[in-house]
Amino acid sequence: MATPHDLRRAGLGGYRRADVTAALARGDIDRERLQLELDAGTQRAKAMQVEIRELHARIDALRQSETSLTRSLSEMQERRDQMERESRHRAQELVLEAESRAAMLKTEGLRQVGELQGQVEQLLGMRAGLTKAMQRLSEDIAAAMARLAAAPATAIDYQPEDQLSRWDADR
């Protein structure tokens, strides 16, 4: 913008018309330039506002996504924890079941061992009885053999021809 110092004086205390017109033209140009700069600044500000809104929208979308992911992660952790609890519980049940089955098998085994021991004792008793019976039988056979050896000869000790002649003589 022109200052009064830029304007030259005209004759009667005024300014020259050409200088005033030039100064006004420069003022108009400066005003238009400032208006253009203002319009450009306004456009940039509007563009920045749009960009800021878009960034806010992206931030909101990312926050929603983060919230959703956090919720999903939390659900997954709860599910994992529940699965771990169920796995531990099932493992404990299996261990208890196995221990119970082992105790039952041990008890059954001990019962069977007891039965077998009773049967072995019974067999040993039968063996002892059979051994005694065989000894008595052996003794009885030995005694019978001794009696036979000591007894007088009987008909069975003779040959059949001799027996016939004895019978004829006895008649």
CNS distance restraints for C-alpha pairs under 8 A (distance, minus, plus):
assign (resid   1 and name CA) (resid  23 and name CA) 6.77 0.50 0.50
assign (resid   1 and name CA) (resid  24 and name CA) 7.94 0.50 0.50
assign (resid   1 and name CA) (resid  26 and name CA) 6.19 0.50 0.50
assign (resid   1 and name CA) (resid  27 and name CA) 4.88 0.50 0.50
assign (resid   1 and name CA) (resid  30 and name CA) 6.80 0.50 0.50
assign (resid   2 and name CA) (resid   6 and name CA) 6.00 0.50 0.50
assign (resid   2 and name CA) (resid   7 and name CA) 7.48 0.50 0.50
assign (resid   2 and name CA) (resid  23 and name CA) 5.19 0.50 0.50
assign (resid   2 and name CA) (resid  24 and name CA) 7.76 0.50 0.50
assign (resid   2 and name CA) (resid  26 and name CA) 7.28 0.50 0.50
assign (resid   2 and name CA) (resid  27 and name CA) 7.03 0.50 0.50
assign (resid   3 and name CA) (resid   7 and name CA) 7.05 0.50 0.50
assign (resid   7 and name CA) (resid  15 and name CA) 6.33 0.50 0.50
assign (resid   7 and name CA) (resid  16 and name CA) 7.18 0.50 0.50
assign (resid   7 and name CA) (resid  19 and name CA) 5.62 0.50 0.50
assign (resid   7 and name CA) (resid  20 and name CA) 6.76 0.50 0.50
assign (resid   7 and name CA) (resid  23 and name CA) 7.77 0.50 0.50
assign (resid   8 and name CA) (resid  15 and name CA) 5.73 0.50 0.50
assign (resid   8 and name CA) (resid  16 and name CA) 6.09 0.50 0.50
assign (resid   8 and name CA) (resid  19 and name CA) 6.84 0.50 0.50
assign (resid   9 and name CA) (resid  13 and name CA) 6.63 0.50 0.50
assign (resid   9 and name CA) (resid  14 and name CA) 5.77 0.50 0.50
assign (resid   9 and name CA) (resid  15 and name CA) 4.34 0.50 0.50
assign (resid   9 and name CA) (resid  16 and name CA) 5.89 0.50 0.50
assign (resid  10 and name CA) (resid  14 and name CA) 5.21 0.50 0.50
assign (resid  10 and name CA) (resid  15 and name CA) 4.69 0.50 0.50
assign (resid  10 and name CA) (resid  16 and name CA) 4.92 0.50 0.50
assign (resid  11 and name CA) (resid  15 and name CA) 7.91 0.50 0.50
assign (resid  15 and name CA) (resid  19 and name CA) 7.19 0.50 0.50
assign (resid  15 and name CA) (resid  20 and name CA) 6.80 0.50 0.50
assign (resid  16 and name CA) (resid  20 and name CA) 6.23 0.50 0.50
assign (resid  17 and name CA) (resid  21 and name CA) 6.03 0.50 0.50
assign (resid  18 and name CA) (resid  22 and name CA) 5.95 0.50 0.50
assign (resid  19 and name CA) (resid  23 and name CA) 5.91 0.50 0.50
assign (resid  20 and name CA) (resid  24 and name CA) 5.99 0.50 0.50
assign (resid  21 and name CA) (resid  25 and name CA) 5.99 0.50 0.50
assign (resid  22 and name CA) (resid  26 and name CA) 6.04 0.50 0.50
assign (resid  23 and name CA) (resid  27 and name CA) 6.04 0.50 0.50
assign (resid  24 and name CA) (resid  28 and name CA) 6.04 0.50 0.50
assign (resid  25 and name CA) (resid  29 and name CA) 6.09 0.50 0.50
assign (resid  26 and name CA) (resid  30 and name CA) 5.99 0.50 0.50
assign (resid  27 and name CA) (resid  31 and name CA) 5.94 0.50 0.50
assign (resid  28 and name CA) (resid  32 and name CA) 5.99 0.50 0.50
assign (resid  29 and name CA) (resid  33 and name CA) 5.92 0.50 0.50
assign (resid  30 and name CA) (resid  34 and name CA) 5.97 0.50 0.50
assign (resid  31 and name CA) (resid  35 and name CA) 5.93 0.50 0.50
assign (resid  32 and name CA) (resid  36 and name CA) 5.99 0.50 0.50
assign (resid  33 and name CA) (resid  37 and name CA) 6.06 0.50 0.50
assign (resid  34 and name CA) (resid  38 and name CA) 5.89 0.50 0.50
assign (resid  35 and name CA) (resid  39 and name CA) 5.96 0.50 0.50
assign (resid  36 and name CA) (resid  40 and name CA) 5.90 0.50 0.50
assign (resid  37 and name CA) (resid  41 and name CA) 5.90 0.50 0.50
assign (resid  38 and name CA) (resid  42 and name CA) 5.91 0.50 0.50
assign (resid  39 and name CA) (resid  43 and name CA) 6.01 0.50 0.50
assign (resid  40 and name CA) (resid  44 and name CA) 6.05 0.50 0.50
assign (resid  41 and name CA) (resid  45 and name CA) 5.94 0.50 0.50
assign (resid  42 and name CA) (resid  46 and name CA) 6.04 0.50 0.50
assign (resid  43 and name CA) (resid  47 and name CA) 6.00 0.50 0.50
assign (resid  44 and name CA) (resid  48 and name CA) 5.94 0.50 0.50
assign (resid  45 and name CA) (resid  49 and name CA) 6.02 0.50 0.50
assign (resid  46 and name CA) (resid  50 and name CA) 6.20 0.50 0.50
assign (resid  47 and name CA) (resid  51 and name CA) 6.08 0.50 0.50
assign (resid  48 and name CA) (resid  52 and name CA) 5.85 0.50 0.50
assign (resid  49 and name CA) (resid  53 and name CA) 6.09 0.50 0.50
assign (resid  50 and name CA) (resid  54 and name CA) 6.11 0.50 0.50
assign (resid  51 and name CA) (resid  55 and name CA) 6.00 0.50 0.50
assign (resid  52 and name CA) (resid  56 and name CA) 6.02 0.50 0.50
assign (resid  53 and name CA) (resid  57 and name CA) 6.02 0.50 0.50
assign (resid  54 and name CA) (resid  58 and name CA) 6.10 0.50 0.50
assign (resid  55 and name CA) (resid  59 and name CA) 5.99 0.50 0.50
assign (resid  56 and name CA) (resid  60 and name CA) 6.01 0.50 0.50
assign (resid  57 and name CA) (resid  61 and name CA) 6.08 0.50 0.50
assign (resid  58 and name CA) (resid  62 and name CA) 5.98 0.50 0.50
assign (resid  59 and name CA) (resid  63 and name CA) 5.99 0.50 0.50
assign (resid  60 and name CA) (resid  64 and name CA) 6.10 0.50 0.50
assign (resid  61 and name CA) (resid  65 and name CA) 6.05 0.50 0.50
assign (resid  62 and name CA) (resid  66 and name CA) 5.91 0.50 0.50
assign (resid  63 and name CA) (resid  67 and name CA) 5.97 0.50 0.50
assign (resid  64 and name CA) (resid  68 and name CA) 6.03 0.50 0.50
assign (resid  65 and name CA) (resid  69 and name CA) 5.99 0.50 0.50
assign (resid  66 and name CA) (resid  70 and name CA) 5.88 0.50 0.50
assign (resid  67 and name CA) (resid  71 and name CA) 6.04 0.50 0.50
assign (resid  68 and name CA) (resid  72 and name CA) 6.08 0.50 0.50
assign (resid  69 and name CA) (resid  73 and name CA) 5.91 0.50 0.50
assign (resid  70 and name CA) (resid  74 and name CA) 6.01 0.50 0.50
assign (resid  71 and name CA) (resid  75 and name CA) 6.12 0.50 0.50
assign (resid  72 and name CA) (resid  76 and name CA) 6.07 0.50 0.50
assign (resid  73 and name CA) (resid  77 and name CA) 6.08 0.50 0.50
assign (resid  74 and name CA) (resid  78 and name CA) 6.13 0.50 0.50
assign (resid  75 and name CA) (resid  79 and name CA) 6.03 0.50 0.50
assign (resid  76 and name CA) (resid  80 and name CA) 5.98 0.50 0.50
assign (resid  77 and name CA) (resid  81 and name CA) 6.01 0.50 0.50
assign (resid  78 and name CA) (resid  82 and name CA) 6.06 0.50 0.50
assign (resid  79 and name CA) (resid  83 and name CA) 6.06 0.50 0.50
assign (resid  80 and name CA) (resid  84 and name CA) 6.08 0.50 0.50
assign (resid  81 and name CA) (resid  85 and name CA) 6.14 0.50 0.50
assign (resid  82 and name CA) (resid  86 and name CA) 6.07 0.50 0.50
assign (resid  83 and name CA) (resid  87 and name CA) 5.91 0.50 0.50
assign (resid  84 and name CA) (resid  88 and name CA) 6.04 0.50 0.50
assign (resid  85 and name CA) (resid  89 and name CA) 6.05 0.50 0.50
assign (resid  86 and name CA) (resid  90 and name CA) 5.97 0.50 0.50
assign (resid  87 and name CA) (resid  91 and name CA) 5.96 0.50 0.50
assign (resid  88 and name CA) (resid  92 and name CA) 6.10 0.50 0.50
assign (resid  89 and name CA) (resid  93 and name CA) 6.18 0.50 0.50
assign (resid  90 and name CA) (resid  94 and name CA) 6.09 0.50 0.50
assign (resid  91 and name CA) (resid  95 and name CA) 6.09 0.50 0.50
assign (resid  92 and name CA) (resid  96 and name CA) 6.04 0.50 0.50
assign (resid  93 and name CA) (resid  97 and name CA) 5.91 0.50 0.50
assign (resid  94 and name CA) (resid  98 and name CA) 5.92 0.50 0.50
assign (resid  95 and name CA) (resid  99 and name CA) 5.99 0.50 0.50
assign (resid  96 and name CA) (resid 100 and name CA) 5.97 0.50 0.50
assign (resid  97 and name CA) (resid 101 and name CA) 6.02 0.50 0.50
assign (resid  98 and name CA) (resid 102 and name CA) 5.94 0.50 0.50
assign (resid  99 and name CA) (resid 103 and name CA) 6.03 0.50 0.50
assign (resid 100 and name CA) (resid 104 and name CA) 6.07 0.50 0.50
assign (resid 101 and name CA) (resid 105 and name CA) 6.01 0.50 0.50
assign (resid 102 and name CA) (resid 106 and name CA) 5.95 0.50 0.50
assign (resid 103 and name CA) (resid 107 and name CA) 6.03 0.50 0.50
assign (resid 104 and name CA) (resid 108 and name CA) 6.04 0.50 0.50
assign (resid 105 and name CA) (resid 109 and name CA) 5.87 0.50 0.50
assign (resid 106 and name CA) (resid 110 and name CA) 6.02 0.50 0.50
assign (resid 107 and name CA) (resid 111 and name CA) 6.09 0.50 0.50
assign (resid 108 and name CA) (resid 112 and name CA) 6.09 0.50 0.50
assign (resid 109 and name CA) (resid 113 and name CA) 6.00 0.50 0.50
assign (resid 110 and name CA) (resid 114 and name CA) 6.03 0.50 0.50
assign (resid 111 and name CA) (resid 115 and name CA) 6.17 0.50 0.50
assign (resid 112 and name CA) (resid 116 and name CA) 5.98 0.50 0.50
assign (resid 113 and name CA) (resid 117 and name CA) 5.89 0.50 0.50
assign (resid 114 and name CA) (resid 118 and name CA) 6.10 0.50 0.50
assign (resid 115 and name CA) (resid 119 and name CA) 6.12 0.50 0.50
assign (resid 116 and name CA) (resid 120 and name CA) 5.96 0.50 0.50
assign (resid 117 and name CA) (resid 121 and name CA) 6.04 0.50 0.50
assign (resid 118 and name CA) (resid 122 and name CA) 6.03 0.50 0.50
assign (resid 119 and name CA) (resid 123 and name CA) 6.00 0.50 0.50
assign (resid 120 and name CA) (resid 124 and name CA) 5.96 0.50 0.50
assign (resid 121 and name CA) (resid 125 and name CA) 6.02 0.50 0.50
assign (resid 122 and name CA) (resid 126 and name CA) 6.08 0.50 0.50
assign (resid 123 and name CA) (resid 127 and name CA) 5.96 0.50 0.50
assign (resid 124 and name CA) (resid 128 and name CA) 6.08 0.50 0.50
assign (resid 125 and name CA) (resid 129 and name CA) 6.10 0.50 0.50
assign (resid 126 and name CA) (resid 130 and name CA) 5.93 0.50 0.50
assign (resid 127 and name CA) (resid 131 and name CA) 5.90 0.50 0.50
assign (resid 128 and name CA) (resid 132 and name CA) 6.16 0.50 0.50
assign (resid 129 and name CA) (resid 133 and name CA) 6.04 0.50 0.50
assign (resid 130 and name CA) (resid 134 and name CA) 5.96 0.50 0.50
assign (resid 131 and name CA) (resid 135 and name CA) 6.09 0.50 0.50
assign (resid 132 and name CA) (resid 136 and name CA) 6.06 0.50 0.50
assign (resid 133 and name CA) (resid 137 and name CA) 5.95 0.50 0.50
assign (resid 134 and name CA) (resid 138 and name CA) 5.88 0.50 0.50
assign (resid 135 and name CA) (resid 139 and name CA) 5.97 0.50 0.50
assign (resid 136 and name CA) (resid 140 and name CA) 5.89 0.50 0.50
assign (resid 137 and name CA) (resid 141 and name CA) 5.98 0.50 0.50
assign (resid 138 and name CA) (resid 142 and name CA) 6.04 0.50 0.50
assign (resid 139 and name CA) (resid 143 and name CA) 6.03 0.50 0.50
assign (resid 140 and name CA) (resid 144 and name CA) 6.00 0.50 0.50
assign (resid 141 and name CA) (resid 145 and name CA) 5.99 0.50 0.50
assign (resid 142 and name CA) (resid 146 and name CA) 6.07 0.50 0.50
assign (resid 143 and name CA) (resid 147 and name CA) 6.11 0.50 0.50
assign (resid 144 and name CA) (resid 148 and name CA) 6.05 0.50 0.50
assign (resid 145 and name CA) (resid 149 and name CA) 6.03 0.50 0.50
assign (resid 146 and name CA) (resid 150 and name CA) 6.13 0.50 0.50
assign (resid 147 and name CA) (resid 151 and name CA) 5.90 0.50 0.50
assign (resid 153 and name CA) (resid 157 and name CA) 5.84 0.50 0.50
assign (resid 154 and name CA) (resid 158 and name CA) 7.25 0.50 0.50
assign (resid 155 and name CA) (resid 163 and name CA) 6.56 0.50 0.50
assign (resid 158 and name CA) (resid 162 and name CA) 6.09 0.50 0.50
assign (resid 158 and name CA) (resid 163 and name CA) 6.05 0.50 0.50
assign (resid 159 and name CA) (resid 163 and name CA) 6.18 0.50 0.50
assign (resid 160 and name CA) (resid 164 and name CA) 6.26 0.50 0.50
assign (resid 161 and name CA) (resid 165 and name CA) 6.44 0.50 0.50
assign (resid 162 and name CA) (resid 166 and name CA) 6.21 0.50 0.50
assign (resid 163 and name CA) (resid 167 and name CA) 6.19 0.50 0.50
assign (resid 164 and name CA) (resid 168 and name CA) 6.25 0.50 0.50
assign (resid 165 and name CA) (resid 169 and name CA) 6.20 0.50 0.50
assign (resid 166 and name CA) (resid 170 and name CA) 6.11 0.50 0.50
assign (resid 167 and name CA) (resid 171 and name CA) 6.45 0.50 0.50
